[in-house]
């Protein structure tokens, strides 16, 4: 197992290098020298030159040990993510936004997974019934309605009209208070696609011979569904769950923006609006790293839940 993990980690090296190269091209070559934009319209040439020197834009792009790409590579590996346009270190902004984002995305994630997996087992068991058809119709309808519509409905009716939740984030509120409504909206909007996916997975398992054999032996419905069917459906479930975990750290852009939650999603929206390339570059790099790491974790989980998968 150790050899397999080491081998998979070695495979990630060229992937990370490719990500660094791509982000460098996007933010340093395509974007060009943004020193004048940082300095402002009325800045003098001396000020612009100082910013170019501070940011390293006076160095050659490639083909030098002191080039911009080498600096970009070194800074990324050491997580020296530079400073944002407001001069605050980017890493401090990210650290400050992680916990509000996780407070929103973690309960939303577990709520969607638990409800959709549990319901998919039941719906797969009663396939073809009115409940199955009704569930599919509701899922398709939920997927067809824009995410923004759910946010506006929740803010206007549940928060403003009925006063069940706070409308906007406030530092005076407890975490559970200001994330309750966004979490509820996130769970409702996420159930459609997830329930349809897990229902398809469960239906494939329900048609298997071992399920008919288990029922023929007199095993109870709950034992067959939750011990046998669920266990054999873990490979696609793990794939979907583990690969969704990196996005928990990146927050929810729309929910954080509309509810004013100071997480990483809100930080990303603000950076895009203010053309803060340094924050966008850092978030892109971190998301790529997280995605690569959890890809490795996904492969390891395969072998842990399915004895047919080998590390060899």
N, C-alpha and C positions, 0 to 999 in steps of 0.2 A: 504493500500500500504506500509506503514512504517513497519508494522508487517511482511509483505512478504519479504521486503528487509533485515530486521534484520535476519529473518530465513534463507534466502539464504546466507547471510554473515557468519552465524554460521556454515553452511554446508561447507564453505571453510576452516574452521580451520583444520579439519583432513586432507584435501587435501594439505594445506600448510605444515603441519607437515610431511606428507608422502614425499613431495618434498624435505624438509630439510633432512629427513632421507636418501632418495635415493642419494642426492648429497653428503652427508657425507660418505656414503658407497663407492660411486664411486671415490671421490677425497681424502679421508683419509684412507680408509681401503684397497680398491683394489689398489689404486696408491701407498700406503705405505708411509714410511718416505722418503721425497725427500730432506732432509736437505743437504745430500752430493751432490746432483745434483745442488742445489742452490749455495752451497759454491764453487763448481768447483772441477776439478780433483786434483789440487795441494794443496787443502786446508788442514790445519792441523786438528787433532781431536778436539782441543780446539775451533777452528772456527766452526766446524760442531756442537759441543755441544751448542755453543752460539746461533746458528741459530735454533737448536731444541728447546731451551728454549724460544727464542723470538717468534717462531711460535706456541709454545704450544705442540710440538710433544713429549715432555717428560712427559706429563700428561696421565693418563689412558684413554682408548677409551670411556668406558661407566661406569655405576654403581658408579658414584661419582659426587658430586655437582661441583667439579672442573675438570670434565672430558672434553675431547676434544669435545664430542657431545654437552654438555651443552654450551660450549664456542661457538661452531658453531651455535647453536640455538640462543643464545643471540646476537651474532654479526649480524646474518641475520635479526633478528627482529628490531635491531637498525640501520641497514644498515651500520654497521662498517665492510666493505668488505675487510679490510686488505690492504696490500701493494703488488704491482706487483714485478716481479723479478728485475726491475730497481729501486726499493725502492719508487716509486711514489705511493701515495694512489690510489687504484683502482677506488674509487668513483670519483676522479678528472679526471681520464682518461675517465670515462663514461660520466661525465658532459660535457667534452670538445668534445666528439664525437656525442652527441645527436643532436645538431643543424645541422651539415653537413648531418647526416643521414636523418633527417626530411626534409631538403631542397631537398633531392633527392626523398624520398619515398612518401611524401605527394602529390606533383603534379602528380607523376606517378600513385598513388592510385586513385585520383579524375579523372584523364584522362581516366583510364581503366574503372572505374565504369560508368561515364557519357556516354562514347562512346558505351560501350558494352550493357548497359541497353537500351539506345535509339535505337541502331541498332537492338537489339533483338525484340523490339516491332514491328518495321517495317518488319523485316524478318518473324516474326510469322504471321503478317497480310497477307503477300504475300507467305505463305507456299506453297510448291509444285511447285513454279515458278522457272525459270532459276536462278533468283537472290538468292533464298533460297538455291538451290543446289550449286551454285557457292560459296556462303558464307560458307557453311559447308565444302566444299572441301578446301577452303583457310584456314579455322580454323584448320582442321586436318593437313594440310601441315605445318602450322605455329607451331603446337604443336609437330610435328615430328622432326623439325629442332632443333638441340641442341642450348641452350641458348648462349653458347660460340661462336657459329658461327655468331650470330647477333652482338655480341660485336666486334669480329674481323672484320666483314664486315663494321660496323659503324666506327671503328677507322681507318681502312685502306682507305676506299673510301671517306666517308663523312668528315673525319677529315684530314687525311694525303694527299690524292690525290686532293680532291676538296677544302679543306681548309674552309669548312663551320662551323666547330666547333673546339675548342681546343682539342688536342690529350690527354692531361694529365692535372691534377689539378695543379694550381699554386696559391699561396696566393695573387698574384697581380691581378688575375681575379675576376670579380664580380661573385656572387653566381649563377646568372642566366646564365652566360657564361659557367661555368664548369659543371653545371648539365643539360644543355640543351640536349646534345647528350645522356647521360645515361637515362634521363627521356624519350626521344623519343624511345630508344631501349626497355626500360621497358614497355612502353605502347604497342608497337608493339608485343612484346613477350607475354604480358599478355592478349591480346584481344582474342586469340584463345580459351583458356579454359573457360574464363569468358563468351564470347559470346555464346558458345555452351551451357553452363549451363543456362544462362538467357533465351536463345531461348527455351530450353525445358520447363522452368517454364512458359514462356508466352504462349507456345502452349497448355499447360494444361489448362490455363485460357481461351484461345480463343475458346476452345471446350465447354465451360460452357454455360448453358441455358441463363444466364443473358446477355451474349454478343449478342446472337441472338435476345433476347428481346429488347436490347438497339438499335440495328440496325433496328429492325422492327418498333420501335417508331420514327425512323427518325433522331436519333442522329448522329452527324458527326463522321467521322473516328477518328480524333484527340481527340475528347472528350471521345469516347469509349476507345481508347487505353490508353491515359494518365490519365484519371480520374477514369475509372472503372477497366480496366485490370491491370494497374500498381498498383493501390491501393490494389487490392485483391492478388497481387503477392508479397506483401511486406514481408511476413514471411520468405520465403527462401532467398529473397534478403538481408534482415536485417541480417540473420544468416551468410551469406557469407561475408557481408561487415564488421559487427562489430567484427567478429572473426579474420578478417584480420588486424584490427587496431593495435593490440599489435606488430605485425611484422614490423609496420612502425617505431617503436622506435628502433628496432634491426638492421635496415639498410639492405642493399643488399650486400651480401658477394662478389659476383663476380663483380658486377658493381663498387663497391668501390675499390676493389682490382685492377682491370684493369685500372681504371681511376685515381687511386691514391687519391681518396676522403677520407679525414681523419675522417671517421665516425665510428660507432660502428661495422659495418660489416668488415671494414678494421682492426679495433682493434681485432675482434674475429679471423680473419685469422692470424694476427701477433701472437696472443697468442697461437694459435694451433701450428704454426710453431716453436715458441720458447719454447713450453711446459710450458707456464705460467699458471699453474693450478688455480691460484688465480683469474685471469681475467676470465677464462673459467667458474669457479665455480660461480662467481658473475653474469655473463651474463646468465647462466642457471637458477639461482635463480630468477633474475629479469624477465626473459621471462615467467617463470612459474607463478609468481605473476600477471603479466599483463594478461596472458591468463585466469586465474581464475577470475580476476576482470571483464574482458570484457564478460565472460560467464554470470555473474550476470546481466550486462548491457543488454545483448542480451535478457534475459528472461523478463526484465522490458520493453524493447522496443516492445516485442510481444504484451503485454497488451495495450500499448499506440496506436498501429496502427491497432489492430484487436479487436473490441468489443466482439468477441466471446471468447477471452482469458481472464480469470479472475484471479485476485490475490489471490482469496480464495483457 
